[in-house]
Amino acid sequence: MTNKKIILLCMLTQQSKPTMKGNADDDDDEFTALIHRSDHPRNNDAADQTLRSYTIFSFLFAANPSAALACLSLATARLGSSGALSSGVLYLTYTLSSVMGATYVVKKLGSRNAMIVGMSLYCCYVGCFWAAVSFPNIAVIAVISGAFFGGIGAGILWTAQGSYFASAAEEHALNLGCDWTECTSLLSGIFAFAYLIEETILHVSSYFLLQWGVPWTGIFALYTMIAILSTVSIIFVKNYPPSRDNSSTKSQFYNVTVALNLLFTDKKMPFLVGLSAAFGFAGAFLNSFVSGQVIRLALDDADSKFVGLFVSWAAFVAAISSLIFGRFTHDYGKAPVMIIGNAIFIFVALPFILRPDLTSWTWQLLLLVYTCQGLGRATFESTVKATFADMYPHEKVSIQLPIIKL
């Protein structure tokens, strides 16, 4: 190796410190990647193309989970105990899918093809809500079956999306010659904005559709069609080949449970799980309790018309905040944003302890709670995702924790 390359390699090592210390093979992969980065030719046009391609992908992909989340937010409010039960089944199967097999599917199929599988199962989840309101006698069976398949699909879908995101960030960094963390911040901000703004549109549409006299069957049918079209569109986006790894030399049990193994063996995980748990608990509380009960009592909203407005406001705040936080992290780093964002989740539940009389709540107070959820979620959707990619740059598939995207 020439002296020039040795010096450059040392500089890169200082900027991109290895994070996965397992064995000699891991270290060799780290240094091979660093050498590859230093030798890769710069191509600004290719970098711009990667950025455009990922932006288009983000808007096409986001419609599918946005439709599912619109149904999830309305589940308890519209279907009562059946909706709450379906949400619980979705949480459970998503968690199991994330840590018990999703990574294996993504590694075998590649990120794009695995996303198509996960999105197809998500379509079943959305479609089952249409079946539940169209045929009330099978409503419980429909929503629980849909939640089961939707949870499996969610685990595959979000693991695949994380892998696709990491591949695009790596390609962009190599072509542009920029720091890896800058690319993850940029691409995570783009995805978060696309995802949250589309979710905002779908949430608020339920309110206006109900005002125009469209029945719930028509609303859920529309969400189902959007989810299906989004799934079909992914066939036409760029396909990154499956990442090379040594999984073929491992047992099938290891390959299926690799994410679970990482969760319990990596020393950084106990510190990262709390970030995900705060978001998950706050989102579950908001959907099941605030949207399902408080709005109905406080605003006399028997038809659940206002739920879509409040949830869409939270998504809108998150979309705008993700752009602001993206700029802030570029100047000051990700840690301050993550700390502040997770602290804000406290104010989603704390006000109900201080003001337990639900009938005394006003729309202004409810708006404040949903604003806090939006601010906290903006941190999660962009900064936390980018941080995972920064800390595990060579584990594109195995780093996705079981987190419900609420």
C-alpha positions in Angstrom: 0.0 0.0 0.0 1.4 3.4 -0.9 2.2 6.0 1.7 -0.6 8.3 0.3 -3.2 5.6 0.7 -1.9 4.8 4.2 -2.3 8.5 5.2 -5.7 8.7 3.6 -6.8 5.5 5.3 -5.8 6.9 8.7 -7.8 10.1 8.1 -10.9 8.1 7.1 -10.5 5.9 10.2 -10.6 9.0 12.4 -13.8 10.2 10.6 -15.6 6.8 10.4 -14.7 4.9 13.5 -15.6 1.2 13.4 -18.7 0.4 15.4 -19.1 -3.3 15.1 -16.3 -5.0 17.0 -16.8 -8.7 16.7 -13.9 -10.5 15.1 -11.2 -10.2 12.6 -13.5 -10.6 9.7 -15.6 -7.6 10.9 -12.5 -5.4 11.1 -11.3 -6.5 7.7 -14.7 -5.5 6.3 -14.4 -2.1 8.0 -11.0 -1.4 6.5 -12.0 -2.7 3.1 -15.0 -0.3 3.0 -12.7 2.6 4.0 -10.3 1.8 1.2 -13.2 1.4 -1.2 -14.4 4.9 -0.2 -11.0 6.5 -0.7 -10.5 4.8 -4.1 -14.1 5.4 -5.5 -14.2 8.0 -8.3 -16.2 11.1 -7.6 -19.3 11.6 -9.8 -21.5 14.5 -8.9 -24.0 13.6 -11.6 -24.4 10.1 -10.3 -24.8 11.5 -6.8 -27.6 13.8 -7.9 -29.2 10.9 -9.7 -29.1 8.9 -6.5 -30.7 11.8 -4.6 -33.5 12.2 -7.2 -34.1 8.5 -7.3 -34.4 8.2 -3.5 -36.7 11.2 -3.3 -39.0 9.7 -5.9 -38.9 6.4 -4.0 -39.7 8.1 -0.7 -42.9 9.6 -2.1 -44.0 6.4 -3.9 -43.3 4.2 -0.9 -44.7 6.5 1.8 -48.3 6.2 0.5 -48.5 2.5 1.6 -47.6 2.9 5.3 -49.4 6.2 5.4 -52.7 4.5 4.3 -52.1 1.8 7.0 -51.4 4.4 9.7 -54.5 6.3 8.7 -56.5 3.1 9.4 -54.5 2.4 12.6 -55.3 5.9 14.0 -59.0 5.5 13.2 -59.2 1.8 14.4 -60.0 2.4 18.0 -62.1 5.6 17.4 -64.3 3.9 14.8 -64.4 0.2 15.8 -64.1 0.5 19.5 -62.7 -2.6 21.4 -62.3 -4.5 18.1 -60.0 -1.7 16.8 -58.0 -1.7 20.0 -57.6 -5.4 19.9 -56.4 -5.3 16.3 -53.8 -2.7 17.2 -52.5 -4.9 20.0 -52.2 -7.8 17.5 -50.4 -5.6 15.1 -47.9 -4.5 17.7 -47.2 -8.0 18.8 -46.8 -9.5 15.3 -44.7 -6.6 14.2 -42.3 -7.0 17.1 -41.9 -10.7 16.5 -41.5 -10.2 12.8 -38.9 -7.6 13.2 -36.6 -9.7 15.4 -37.6 -13.2 14.2 -37.2 -13.4 10.4 -37.5 -10.0 8.7 -33.8 -9.6 8.3 -33.5 -13.1 6.8 -36.2 -12.2 4.2 -34.5 -8.9 3.3 -31.1 -10.5 2.9 -32.5 -13.3 0.7 -34.8 -11.1 -1.5 -33.0 -7.8 -1.5 -34.4 -4.6 0.0 -36.7 -3.6 -2.9 -38.3 -7.1 -3.4 -38.7 -7.5 0.3 -40.4 -4.1 0.5 -42.9 -5.3 -2.1 -43.7 -8.4 0.0 -44.1 -6.3 3.2 -46.2 -3.7 1.4 -48.5 -6.4 0.0 -49.2 -7.7 3.5 -49.8 -4.1 4.6 -52.5 -3.9 1.8 -54.2 -6.9 3.5 -54.2 -4.9 6.7 -55.8 -1.9 5.1 -58.3 -4.0 3.1 -59.5 -5.8 6.2 -60.8 -2.5 7.6 -62.9 -2.1 4.5 -64.2 -5.6 5.1 -64.9 -4.9 8.8 -67.1 -1.9 8.1 -68.8 -3.5 5.1 -69.7 -6.7 6.8 -70.1 -6.0 10.6 -70.8 -9.6 11.4 -67.2 -10.6 10.5 -65.7 -7.3 11.8 -63.7 -8.9 14.6 -62.3 -11.7 12.5 -61.5 -9.3 9.7 -59.5 -6.7 11.7 -57.6 -9.3 13.7 -56.7 -11.3 10.6 -55.6 -8.1 8.9 -53.6 -7.0 11.9 -51.8 -10.4 12.0 -50.7 -10.1 8.4 -50.1 -6.4 8.7 -47.7 -6.9 11.6 -45.7 -9.5 9.7 -45.6 -7.1 6.7 -44.6 -4.2 8.9 -41.6 -6.0 10.2 -40.4 -6.9 6.7 -41.4 -3.5 5.2 -39.5 -1.3 7.7 -36.5 -3.6 7.8 -36.3 -3.5 4.0 -36.8 0.3 3.9 -33.9 0.7 6.4 -31.7 -1.4 4.2 -32.7 0.5 1.1 -32.0 3.8 2.9 -28.5 2.7 3.9 -27.7 1.5 0.4 -28.8 4.8 -1.1 -26.9 6.8 1.5 -23.7 4.7 0.9 -24.0 5.2 -2.9 -24.6 8.9 -2.5 -21.6 9.3 -0.1 -19.3 7.3 -2.4 -20.2 9.3 -5.5 -20.1 12.7 -3.8 -17.2 12.0 -1.6 -19.0 13.5 1.5 -19.1 12.3 5.0 -21.4 9.3 5.7 -23.2 11.0 8.5 -24.1 14.0 6.2 -25.7 11.7 3.7 -27.7 9.8 6.3 -29.0 13.1 7.7 -29.9 14.3 4.2 -31.7 11.2 3.1 -33.5 10.6 6.4 -34.8 14.1 6.3 -36.1 13.6 2.7 -37.9 10.4 3.6 -39.3 11.7 6.9 -40.8 14.8 5.1 -42.3 12.6 2.3 -43.7 10.1 4.7 -45.2 12.6 7.1 -46.7 15.0 4.6 -48.5 12.1 2.8 -49.7 10.8 6.1 -51.0 14.3 6.9 -53.0 14.4 3.7 -54.5 10.9 4.2 -55.4 11.7 7.8 -57.1 15.0 7.1 -58.9 13.5 4.1 -61.0 11.3 6.3 -62.5 14.4 7.9 -63.4 16.1 4.6 -64.7 12.9 3.1 -67.0 12.4 6.0 -68.2 16.0 5.7 -69.0 15.4 2.1 -71.1 12.4 3.0 -68.7 9.6 1.9 -69.4 6.5 4.1 -66.6 4.8 6.0 -66.7 1.9 3.5 -65.8 4.4 0.8 -62.9 5.9 2.9 -61.4 2.5 3.7 -61.8 1.4 0.1 -59.9 4.5 -1.0 -57.1 3.8 1.5 -56.9 0.2 0.2 -56.5 1.4 -3.4 -53.8 3.9 -2.4 -51.9 1.2 -0.6 -52.1 -1.2 -3.6 -51.0 1.5 -6.1 -48.0 2.4 -3.9 -47.0 -1.3 -3.7 -47.1 -1.7 -7.5 -45.1 1.5 -8.0 -42.1 0.1 -6.1 -41.5 -2.4 -8.9 -40.2 0.5 -11.0 -37.7 2.0 -8.5 -34.0 1.3 -8.4 -33.1 -2.2 -7.2 -30.0 -2.5 -4.9 -28.6 -6.0 -4.9 -28.6 -7.9 -1.7 -25.6 -7.1 0.5 -22.9 -9.7 0.6 -22.4 -11.3 4.0 -21.4 -14.6 5.6 -24.9 -15.7 6.4 -24.6 -18.7 4.2 -22.0 -20.1 6.6 -24.3 -19.7 9.6 -27.2 -21.9 10.8 -30.7 -21.1 9.6 -31.7 -20.3 13.2 -28.9 -17.7 13.4 -29.9 -16.1 10.2 -33.5 -15.9 11.3 -32.7 -14.4 14.7 -29.8 -12.2 13.8 -31.6 -9.0 14.8 -32.7 -10.5 18.1 -29.1 -11.6 18.7 -27.8 -8.0 18.0 -30.5 -6.6 20.3 -29.1 -8.6 23.3 -25.4 -8.7 22.5 -24.5 -5.2 21.3 -23.5 -2.9 24.1 -25.0 0.1 22.5 -28.5 -1.4 22.2 -29.7 -0.7 25.8 -29.1 3.0 25.2 -30.9 3.0 21.8 -33.9 1.0 22.8 -35.2 3.7 25.1 -35.5 6.1 22.1 -37.7 3.7 20.3 -39.7 2.8 23.4 -40.6 6.4 24.2 -42.0 6.9 20.7 -43.9 3.6 20.7 -45.5 4.2 24.1 -46.5 7.8 23.3 -48.0 6.7 20.0 -49.9 3.8 21.5 -51.3 6.1 24.2 -52.3 8.8 21.7 -54.1 6.3 19.4 -55.8 4.1 21.9 -56.7 6.6 24.6 -56.7 10.2 23.3 -58.0 9.5 19.8 -60.2 6.7 20.9 -61.8 8.2 24.0 -60.8 11.7 25.0 -61.7 13.4 21.7 -65.1 11.6 21.7 -65.9 12.8 25.2 -64.4 16.2 25.2 -65.7 17.3 21.8 -68.9 15.2 21.6 -67.5 13.5 18.5 -69.6 10.3 18.3 -68.8 9.8 14.6 -65.0 10.3 15.0 -64.9 13.1 12.5 -62.3 15.1 14.4 -59.8 12.3 14.9 -58.4 12.7 11.4 -57.9 16.4 11.9 -55.9 16.0 15.1 -53.8 13.1 13.9 -53.1 15.0 10.6 -51.9 18.0 12.7 -49.4 15.8 14.5 -48.1 14.4 11.2 -47.9 17.9 9.7 -45.9 19.3 12.7 -43.6 16.3 12.4 -43.1 16.9 8.7 -42.2 20.6 9.1 -40.1 19.9 12.2 -38.1 17.1 10.5 -36.8 19.7 8.0 -35.9 22.1 10.8 -34.2 19.4 12.9 -32.3 18.2 9.8 -30.7 21.6 9.5 -30.1 21.7 13.2 -28.3 18.3 13.3 -26.1 19.4 10.4 -24.8 22.3 12.5 -24.9 20.9 16.0 -25.0 17.1 15.8 -27.8 14.6 16.4 -27.5 14.1 20.2 -29.2 17.4 21.3 -32.1 16.8 18.9 -32.6 13.2 20.1 -32.5 14.3 23.8 -35.0 17.2 23.3 -37.3 15.1 21.0 -37.6 12.2 23.4 -38.1 14.5 26.4 -41.1 16.1 24.6 -42.9 12.7 24.6 -43.4 13.2 28.3 -45.9 15.9 27.6 -48.1 13.6 25.6 -49.3 11.8 28.7 -48.4 14.1 31.6 -51.2 16.6 31.0 -53.8 13.9 31.5 -52.3 13.1 35.0 -52.6 16.8 35.9 -56.1 17.2 34.3 -57.8 13.8 34.7 -61.4 15.0 34.0 -61.7 14.2 30.3 -64.9 16.3 29.9 -63.0 19.4 30.8 -60.6 19.1 27.9 -60.8 21.7 25.1 -59.7 21.5 21.5 -56.8 23.9 22.3 -55.4 21.5 25.0 -55.8 18.5 22.7 -54.0 20.4 19.9 -51.1 21.0 22.3 -50.8 17.3 23.0 -50.8 16.4 19.4 -48.2 19.1 18.7 -45.9 17.5 21.3 -46.4 14.1 19.6 -45.5 15.7 16.2 -42.3 17.3 17.6 -41.2 14.1 19.2 -42.0 12.1 16.1 -40.0 14.4 13.9 -37.0 13.4 15.9 -37.7 9.8 15.6 -38.5 9.6 11.9 -35.3 11.4 10.8 -32.6 11.8 13.5 -33.0 8.5 15.2 -33.1 6.6 11.9 -30.0 8.4 10.7 -28.2 7.7 14.0 -28.8 3.9 13.6 -27.3 4.1 10.2 -24.3 6.0 11.5 -23.6 3.6 14.2 -24.1 0.5 12.1 -22.8 1.4 8.6 -22.0 -2.2 7.7 -25.2 -3.7 9.1 -27.7 -2.4 6.6 -30.3 -5.1 7.4 -29.9 -6.2 11.0 -30.2 -2.8 12.8 -34.0 -2.3 12.5 -35.5 -2.5 16.0 -39.2 -3.5 16.5 -40.8 -0.1 16.4 -44.3 0.6 15.4 -44.4 3.6 13.0 -47.2 5.5 14.5 
